[in-house]
Amino acid sequence: MNRKSPVRRRPGLHAVAAGLVLAVGLGVSSQVPAQASVHASAKTPTAVTQSVAAPKSVTGTHGHAVTRVADFYGAYIDAKGDYAGPDVALAKNLRKHYLTADFAERLAAWEKKNGADGVLRAQNVPARWTVTDNGSMGHSHEVKVTLTFGSGATAQKVKLFVLVERYNRIAAIETTSAH
């Protein structure tokens, strides 16, 4: 409103409006810190959240048997379990690259006899896998691979023992250790 406005201001109404604005303003300002503290505490990570949210890392060493087997199984499982469809050519090339020629022939015979994938010792693809050093054996090295199929109470684990020859080629995959 300006001075030329025909409406006259009432002094009492102006004071009531100012008091209302002040009361509403104080109410909001007193609630903001309370809301901020609630949101801040709700966002504060707990120990459980931190373990889930923590970044995962994988380390390896070039030429090390455990790294070699982990690389093979990771790539092989990805090729076999690709959501768009298994990459048969990649799985075949991985076998050619990582397995000795002699073992590849023995593995093919095992697969024909058992009707399962010899690398996984199963007809399906595991949900998880773990690769662990199992020790040296002369010029070779044994690596334990634990494959987990399914999840929860119905999960089944299969332990495989992978023999890596001195030139980093896989020479055997067995269900029992050579140690």
GIMO-V875103 format. One record per residue. N is the residue number from 0. RES is the residue in one small letter. PSI is psi in degrees with one decimal (999 if undefined). OMEGA is omega in degrees with one decimal (999 if undefined). D_FIRST is the distance of its C-alpha to the first C-alpha in Angstrom with 2 decimals. Layout:
n=N res=RES psi=PSI omega=OMEGA d_first=D_FIRST
n=N res=RES psi=PSI omega=OMEGA d_first=D_FIRST
This chain:
n=0 res=m psi=144.3 omega=177.2 d_first=0.00
n=1 res=n psi=-178.8 omega=-176.0 d_first=3.72
n=2 res=r psi=-25.9 omega=-177.6 d_first=6.95
n=3 res=k psi=-3.7 omega=-178.8 d_first=8.10
n=4 res=s psi=136.7 omega=-178.9 d_first=6.17
n=5 res=p psi=-17.4 omega=-178.0 d_first=9.23
n=6 res=v psi=134.0 omega=178.6 d_first=8.32
n=7 res=r psi=143.1 omega=177.8 d_first=9.37
n=8 res=r psi=144.4 omega=174.6 d_first=9.20
n=9 res=r psi=127.0 omega=-177.4 d_first=12.69
n=10 res=p psi=-35.4 omega=-178.6 d_first=14.24
n=11 res=g psi=-39.9 omega=-179.9 d_first=16.70
n=12 res=l psi=-38.4 omega=179.5 d_first=14.50
n=13 res=h psi=-42.2 omega=179.9 d_first=12.75
n=14 res=a psi=-38.5 omega=178.3 d_first=16.33
n=15 res=v psi=-43.9 omega=179.5 d_first=17.61
n=16 res=a psi=-43.0 omega=178.7 d_first=15.21
n=17 res=a psi=-40.3 omega=178.6 d_first=16.16
n=18 res=g psi=-39.4 omega=178.1 d_first=19.75
n=19 res=l psi=-46.3 omega=178.1 d_first=19.75
n=20 res=v psi=-42.8 omega=-179.8 d_first=18.60
n=21 res=l psi=-43.1 omega=-179.6 d_first=21.24
n=22 res=a psi=-44.2 omega=178.8 d_first=23.88
n=23 res=v psi=-42.3 omega=179.0 d_first=23.45
n=24 res=g psi=-43.0 omega=178.6 d_first=23.49
n=25 res=l psi=-37.3 omega=179.1 d_first=26.62
n=26 res=g psi=-43.1 omega=179.6 d_first=28.24
n=27 res=v psi=-45.2 omega=-176.8 d_first=27.90
n=28 res=s psi=-31.2 omega=178.9 d_first=29.06
n=29 res=s psi=-21.8 omega=179.0 d_first=32.05
n=30 res=q psi=-29.1 omega=-176.6 d_first=33.05
n=31 res=v psi=-49.6 omega=179.0 d_first=32.99
n=32 res=p psi=-36.2 omega=179.2 d_first=36.04
n=33 res=a psi=-44.4 omega=178.8 d_first=37.88
n=34 res=q psi=-40.8 omega=179.2 d_first=37.31
n=35 res=a psi=-40.3 omega=-179.3 d_first=38.24
n=36 res=s psi=-33.9 omega=177.4 d_first=41.43
n=37 res=v psi=-46.0 omega=179.6 d_first=42.36
n=38 res=h psi=-38.4 omega=179.9 d_first=41.95
n=39 res=a psi=-42.8 omega=-179.6 d_first=43.77
n=40 res=s psi=-29.8 omega=178.0 d_first=46.66
n=41 res=a psi=-28.8 omega=-179.3 d_first=46.85
n=42 res=k psi=-10.1 omega=-179.6 d_first=47.18
n=43 res=t psi=121.1 omega=-177.2 d_first=49.77
n=44 res=p psi=143.6 omega=175.5 d_first=53.04
n=45 res=t psi=176.3 omega=179.9 d_first=55.96
n=46 res=a psi=-38.4 omega=179.8 d_first=59.58
n=47 res=v psi=-45.8 omega=-179.7 d_first=60.01
n=48 res=t psi=-39.5 omega=-178.8 d_first=57.00
n=49 res=q psi=-39.6 omega=-179.1 d_first=58.19
n=50 res=s psi=-33.0 omega=178.3 d_first=61.64
n=51 res=v psi=-40.0 omega=-175.2 d_first=60.30
n=52 res=a psi=-13.8 omega=-177.4 d_first=57.72
n=53 res=a psi=136.7 omega=179.7 d_first=60.11
n=54 res=p psi=143.5 omega=178.8 d_first=61.23
n=55 res=k psi=150.2 omega=177.4 d_first=64.82
n=56 res=s psi=152.9 omega=176.6 d_first=67.28
n=57 res=v psi=129.9 omega=177.9 d_first=70.68
n=58 res=t psi=156.5 omega=178.9 d_first=73.15
n=59 res=g psi=166.6 omega=178.7 d_first=76.42
n=60 res=t psi=126.9 omega=179.3 d_first=79.23
n=61 res=h psi=129.1 omega=176.9 d_first=80.78
n=62 res=g psi=-3.2 omega=-179.9 d_first=84.27
n=63 res=h psi=138.2 omega=-175.3 d_first=84.00
n=64 res=a psi=-42.5 omega=-177.9 d_first=85.41
n=65 res=v psi=-43.9 omega=177.9 d_first=82.55
n=66 res=t psi=-42.0 omega=-178.8 d_first=79.93
n=67 res=r psi=-46.6 omega=-179.8 d_first=82.06
n=68 res=v psi=-40.2 omega=178.2 d_first=82.39
n=69 res=a psi=-42.3 omega=177.6 d_first=78.68
n=70 res=d psi=-45.3 omega=-179.6 d_first=77.82
n=71 res=f psi=-51.9 omega=-177.4 d_first=80.27
n=72 res=y psi=-40.2 omega=178.2 d_first=79.17
n=73 res=g psi=-48.8 omega=-179.6 d_first=75.45
n=74 res=a psi=-39.2 omega=-178.1 d_first=75.89
n=75 res=y psi=-45.2 omega=179.1 d_first=78.47
n=76 res=i psi=-40.1 omega=176.3 d_first=76.35
n=77 res=d psi=-43.2 omega=-179.6 d_first=73.35
n=78 res=a psi=-42.3 omega=-178.4 d_first=75.58
n=79 res=k psi=-30.2 omega=-174.5 d_first=77.06
n=80 res=g psi=20.1 omega=180.0 d_first=73.85
n=81 res=d psi=130.6 omega=-176.2 d_first=71.44
n=82 res=y psi=-31.4 omega=179.4 d_first=68.96
n=83 res=a psi=-14.5 omega=-179.2 d_first=69.34
n=84 res=g psi=146.5 omega=-178.4 d_first=73.10
n=85 res=p psi=140.7 omega=176.0 d_first=75.85
n=86 res=d psi=86.8 omega=-175.1 d_first=76.64
n=87 res=v psi=-41.7 omega=-179.0 d_first=80.39
n=88 res=a psi=-42.4 omega=179.2 d_first=81.12
n=89 res=l psi=-45.1 omega=179.1 d_first=79.23
n=90 res=a psi=-41.8 omega=178.9 d_first=80.99
n=91 res=k psi=-43.6 omega=179.3 d_first=84.33
n=92 res=n psi=-35.4 omega=176.6 d_first=83.61
n=93 res=l psi=-42.6 omega=177.1 d_first=82.53
n=94 res=r psi=-45.4 omega=-178.6 d_first=85.84
n=95 res=k psi=-38.2 omega=-177.6 d_first=87.74
n=96 res=h psi=-40.5 omega=-172.4 d_first=86.01
n=97 res=y psi=-27.7 omega=-175.3 d_first=86.21
n=98 res=l psi=148.2 omega=171.7 d_first=89.40
n=99 res=t psi=154.3 omega=-179.4 d_first=92.97
n=100 res=a psi=-41.6 omega=179.8 d_first=94.82
n=101 res=d psi=-45.6 omega=-179.7 d_first=97.34
n=102 res=f psi=-36.7 omega=178.6 d_first=94.68
n=103 res=a psi=-39.7 omega=177.5 d_first=92.77
n=104 res=e psi=-45.9 omega=178.5 d_first=95.99
n=105 res=r psi=-38.8 omega=-179.9 d_first=96.58
n=106 res=l psi=-41.6 omega=178.0 d_first=92.96
n=107 res=a psi=-40.3 omega=177.9 d_first=93.26
n=108 res=a psi=-42.0 omega=178.2 d_first=96.41
n=109 res=w psi=-44.0 omega=-178.7 d_first=94.67
n=110 res=e psi=-40.6 omega=179.1 d_first=91.75
n=111 res=k psi=-41.7 omega=-179.2 d_first=94.16
n=112 res=k psi=-39.4 omega=-172.8 d_first=96.04
n=113 res=n psi=-10.9 omega=179.4 d_first=93.00
n=114 res=g psi=34.1 omega=-179.0 d_first=90.48
n=115 res=a psi=165.3 omega=176.0 d_first=87.68
n=116 res=d psi=122.1 omega=-176.3 d_first=86.00
n=117 res=g psi=-28.5 omega=178.6 d_first=88.29
n=118 res=v psi=-38.8 omega=-178.3 d_first=85.67
n=119 res=l psi=-15.1 omega=-175.1 d_first=83.54
n=120 res=r psi=40.0 omega=-178.1 d_first=86.47
n=121 res=a psi=169.2 omega=176.7 d_first=84.33
n=122 res=q psi=-12.2 omega=179.5 d_first=83.26
n=123 res=n psi=-177.7 omega=-174.8 d_first=79.54
n=124 res=v psi=136.1 omega=-179.6 d_first=77.22
n=125 res=p psi=154.2 omega=176.7 d_first=76.31
n=126 res=a psi=-33.0 omega=-179.1 d_first=72.77
n=127 res=r psi=160.4 omega=174.6 d_first=73.42
n=128 res=w psi=153.2 omega=178.0 d_first=76.15
n=129 res=t psi=139.0 omega=179.8 d_first=77.26
n=130 res=v psi=127.2 omega=-174.6 d_first=79.74
n=131 res=t psi=141.9 omega=176.4 d_first=81.73
n=132 res=d psi=134.2 omega=178.3 d_first=84.56
n=133 res=n psi=6.6 omega=172.1 d_first=87.85
n=134 res=g psi=162.4 omega=178.7 d_first=90.14
n=135 res=s psi=152.5 omega=176.6 d_first=92.65
n=136 res=m psi=88.2 omega=-176.6 d_first=95.88
n=137 res=g psi=-120.0 omega=178.7 d_first=98.21
n=138 res=h psi=5.8 omega=-179.8 d_first=96.75
n=139 res=s psi=175.0 omega=-179.5 d_first=94.25
n=140 res=h psi=137.5 omega=178.2 d_first=91.15
n=141 res=e psi=133.8 omega=-179.7 d_first=90.05
n=142 res=v psi=132.1 omega=179.0 d_first=86.40
n=143 res=k psi=129.4 omega=177.5 d_first=85.22
n=144 res=v psi=123.5 omega=176.9 d_first=82.63
n=145 res=t psi=117.5 omega=179.6 d_first=81.02
n=146 res=l psi=132.5 omega=178.8 d_first=79.43
n=147 res=t psi=119.0 omega=179.0 d_first=77.17
n=148 res=f psi=131.7 omega=-178.6 d_first=77.01
n=149 res=g psi=-168.2 omega=179.9 d_first=74.39
n=150 res=s psi=168.2 omega=177.9 d_first=72.11
n=151 res=g psi=-142.9 omega=-175.8 d_first=71.77
n=152 res=a psi=-21.7 omega=-178.0 d_first=74.74
n=153 res=t psi=2.8 omega=-178.8 d_first=76.45
n=154 res=a psi=139.4 omega=177.3 d_first=76.40
n=155 res=q psi=137.5 omega=-179.7 d_first=79.84
n=156 res=k psi=138.9 omega=176.3 d_first=80.92
n=157 res=v psi=126.7 omega=177.9 d_first=83.66
n=158 res=k psi=129.8 omega=178.4 d_first=85.19
n=159 res=l psi=148.0 omega=178.3 d_first=86.81
n=160 res=f psi=116.0 omega=-173.6 d_first=88.82
n=161 res=v psi=123.4 omega=179.5 d_first=88.56
n=162 res=l psi=121.3 omega=179.6 d_first=91.33
n=163 res=v psi=124.2 omega=-179.8 d_first=90.33
n=164 res=e psi=172.2 omega=-173.2 d_first=93.24
n=165 res=r psi=-16.6 omega=177.6 d_first=93.42
n=166 res=y psi=23.7 omega=175.2 d_first=91.95
n=167 res=n psi=28.7 omega=173.3 d_first=88.79
n=168 res=r psi=143.9 omega=179.9 d_first=89.78
n=169 res=i psi=122.9 omega=-175.7 d_first=89.66
n=170 res=a psi=-13.1 omega=179.0 d_first=93.25
n=171 res=a psi=149.5 omega=170.3 d_first=92.81
n=172 res=i psi=117.1 omega=-175.2 d_first=90.36
n=173 res=e psi=163.3 omega=176.7 d_first=91.94
n=174 res=t psi=-5.4 omega=175.7 d_first=90.94
n=175 res=t psi=153.3 omega=-178.4 d_first=93.01
n=176 res=s psi=147.9 omega=175.0 d_first=93.13
n=177 res=a psi=-8.1 omega=179.2 d_first=96.06
n=178 res=h psi=999 omega=999 d_first=95.93
